[in-house]
Amino acid sequence: MEQLKTIGRELAMGSQGGFGQSKEFLDLVKSIGEARSKAEEDRIVLREIESLKRRIVEPGIPKRKMKEYIIRLVYVEMLGHDASFGYIHAVKMTHDDNLVLKRTGYLAVTLFLNEDHDLIILIVNTIQKDLKSDNYLVVCAALNAVCKLINEETIPAVLPQVVELLGHSKEAVRKKAIMALHRFYHKSPSSVSHLLSNFRKKLCDSDPGVMGATLCPLFDLITIDANSYKDLVVSFVSILKQVAERRLPKVYDYHQLPAPFIQIRLLKILALLGSGDKQASEHMYTVVGDIFGKCDSSSNIGNAVLYECICCVSSIHPNPKLLEAAADVIARFLKSDSHNLKYMGIDALGRLIKLSPEIAEQHQLAVIDCLEDPDDTLKRKTFELLYKMTKSSNVEVIVDRMIDYMISINDNHYKTEIASRCVELAEQFAPSNHWFIQTMNKVFEHAGDLVNIKVAHNLMRLIAEGFGEDDDTADSQLRSSAVESYLHIIGEPKLPSVFLQVICWVLGEYGTADGKFSASYVTGKLCDVAESYSSDETVKAYAVTALMKIYAFEIAAGRKLDILPECQSLIEELSASHSTDLQQRAYELQAVIGLDVRAIGSIMPSDASCEDIEVDKCLSFLNGYVQQSLEKGAQPYILENERSGMVNISNFRNQDQLEVASHGLRFEAYELPKPSVQSWTPPMSVASSTELVPVPEPSYYRETPQTASVPYSSDTGPSGLKLRLDGVQKKWGRPTYSSSSASTSNSSSLKAVNGVTQVDGVSTGNSKTHETSYDSRRPQVEISEEKQKLAASLFGGSSKTERRSSTGHKVAKASSQAAEKLHTPKSTAISSADNAVEKPNLVQPPPDLLDLGEPIVTSSAPSVDPFRQLEGLLDSTQVPGTLGGTKAPDFMALYAETPASGQSAGVSHPLSLIRDEINLAPGLSIASSNTVHGGATVTNPSQISKGPNVKDALEKDALVRQMGVTPSGQNPNLFKDLFG
């Protein structure tokens, strides 16, 4: 508030401008400053807003008054209220020729508007004119507005003038031009990429202010690509040396330190250029050493320069003298009473410890003091330092301290970070398997579900694979220790879900491996877990799978199964669960219990969790089946990408395409609405209806010849009403026929065309993910309270880090991984009837789909009438025996009982269009359960086993329709039928 009062007074004083002082504005600032509450302040400001709204629109307002009103609007906006009603007046003031008014207008618009505001377009022309002004103060005001208001779209409008101002005679203009180009680089790097050389030139400007402004864009450019600016190392060192030797004017001094902000920026740039470059670093040693000796540490700005010197020394090629000087500065920081300086000392020590680990040992007592400091920020920074200096000799003490701190804090974000660091340290430096397991248990127990799920997966993998050493005894001890500790912990209440998943998996894999614990004891514990955490389906799923593994291993070992009553009741309960996952696991468990030893050994071998699974993505075992279908005349399967790209009807005919483009416009004529279906409908004439068999119309074009007795008509009522569009030119859509309806509807599980049945499918594959980070756990080590002993534990021992490799995992014991074999895809389809309809010899031209008049009937008749062929396969309740006197089928029965074969191009199902549109809706189709083999369509073998009986297939399809179908319209049990 005091700051606002001061700014308000300055604005009020500045509003004089030769026109006199406004007492009214000073009273406003005074009243706001003396307000006793926010509500009182808001009342004063709202009253001022109402006054400004009324006054600012009055005609003939003097410029002096308008300037004061604009300043009041700025003050209102600074207090958080809306003053948008006056924005346009500030924009108008930027057009004024008076310098004071123009600068006031630019000040106001830069505070009022953002770069995307609608009023920006009104200022661009004014800025262009002011950038060419002879008055450098006007140019500076315009450049200030450029930095604030010009967006990416308007950069080209002012860029030439800004580049021209780089050579202006006034240093203030050159400096602001550099700042404007830097702003353009942030907004649109491509627009100024050809002007980056100007930054190099201005580095040698005679004015230190221009040179200092150039350092900012150069730092950004060097951060992206340091190699392109290696040649400037000598120039930067020379500039830094001149600054350190006080060759700059006194006006750049701050707290008696020569240009400290320029020094800090130069040190940052040198750190980037000298990183990993010994030759470049050698140029920097002298000047950095001089700054260490000359810099005064009695002021904050001096300490800031020293801290930046330490950062530079830690980045460039190491130099012993500079490291020693940096260690002395760190010692002064750590011994200071200021928490800020201690924080800087801990951070600087963490940077140098990578280059010289023994530096931390020199300041071990100071580090212990920071670790026990009540300042939480300083304590967290100290833990970061301990994390960096961890080795095998002090890992137990450091991890123990970190876990204790993790337990004491409530910040979930930082608790997650501490847990992940404990896990990493335990995995890399664990002194023993027992300590590792105990540490991981404690991390999971206290961090709970904050632990990343990847940590749990990596822990399970580590227990399965071991530590990467070819020592089976050590791996067995690790697993036995894990099983023993988990059986002890499993009875504790409220364990985290992630930890329980790890426990169940380990007990299922290795619970009975060493023979210490019986299967009944372990399964009883697992049943208790499933009962205690009944609301957590994931834990229950892990528990059931663990039970299945234990029973399978018992059967494989030839031991008699002893299923506990609670386990039996759990299986029965889950068999009726609403969760399909739990239900499936329960049924799998019951199936495994009934298998023999040989089958168990094949499907669930012991200790095979690390073995690679060979997945035949091409389903090569179906090659013979596919080839046999092709030899019988089945039509080839066309890939989806090929289907979607083919929209010409001639392509469909040439390739016998059964699918059409998935996302095209529909040009089929709508059917006339049918009358409501009564309980009894009088017979209809043959000429008024073509629905002899209630089957959906195929959405693709087929050359099915029409007979005179069954005309190709879309009439649906006895009135014979039609939409006559003879000779009308098609105005919309593609020039050739294109249909967006899919040949497979959501309400049918099979596709049949001219007697050929097809089923689409999708191949499935599994991949195994390997990751490499693990958890850690606190050891049961008694720590002395004395700082000397604690320091000895933290900093004692060898200074060399002995990190255990986290990537050298043990090779899988019985890996079956092999190079994937390439299989040539074979396209096929299976015929659903031996007497398929033959194709006509004469190819009909594609019909005019907008002409719904009576079609011209060809003279050639089909060799087999598909409707006649189906008459004997359907009972009298589905299809009448004769063409005459056909009874109109029930509307819902038409949808529920329609067979999926024998489709005719002249019959259109009332719901076929709706079903096809549902099939085409993106994102609504669930993954099909059919099987694709390298582009070949494979049908359900369950039909093959029954022989080419079309009637049975139609009856089975009708039954499936009554029971419900999957969203993709396919048989949901296809994989079960295929693979048993």
Secondary structure by P-SEA (a helix, b strand, c coil): caaaaaaaaaaaaaccccccccaaaaaaaaaaaacccaaaaaaaaaaaaaaaaaccccccccaaaaaaaaaaaaaaaaaccccccaaaaaaaaaacccaaaaaaaaaaaaaccccccccccccaaaaaaaaacccaaaaaaaaaaaacccccccccccaaaaaaacccccaaaaaaaaaaaaaaaaaccccccccccccccccccccaaaaaaaaaaaaaaaaacccccccaaaaaaaaaaaaaacccccccccccccaaaaaaaaaaaaaaaacccaaaaaacaaaaaaaaaccccccaaaaaaaaaaaaaaacccccaaaaaaaaaaaaaaaacccaaaaaaaaaaaaaaccccccccccaaaaaaaaaacccaaaaaaaaaaaaaacccccaaaaaaaaaaaaaacccaaaaaaaaaaaaaaaacccccaaaaaaaaaaaaacccccccaaaaaaaaaaaacccccccaaaaaaaaaaaaaaaaaacccccccaaaaaaaaaaaaacccccccccaaaaaaaaaaaaaaacccaaaaaaaaaaaaaaaaaaaaacccccccaaaaaaaaaaaacccaaaaaaaaaaaaaaaccaaaaaaccccccccbbbbbccccccaaaaaaaaaaabbbbbbcaaaaaacccaaaaaaaccccccccccccccccccccccccccccccccccccccccccccccccccccccccccccccccccccccccccccccccccccccccccccccccccccbbbbbbbbbbbbbbbbbbbbbbbccbbbbccaaaaaaaacccccccccccccccccccccccccbbbbcbbbbbbbcccccbbbbccccccccccccccccccccccccccccccccccccccccccccccccccaaaaacccccccccccccccaaaaaaaaaacccccccccccccccccccccccccccccaaaaaaaaaaaaaaccccccccccccccccc
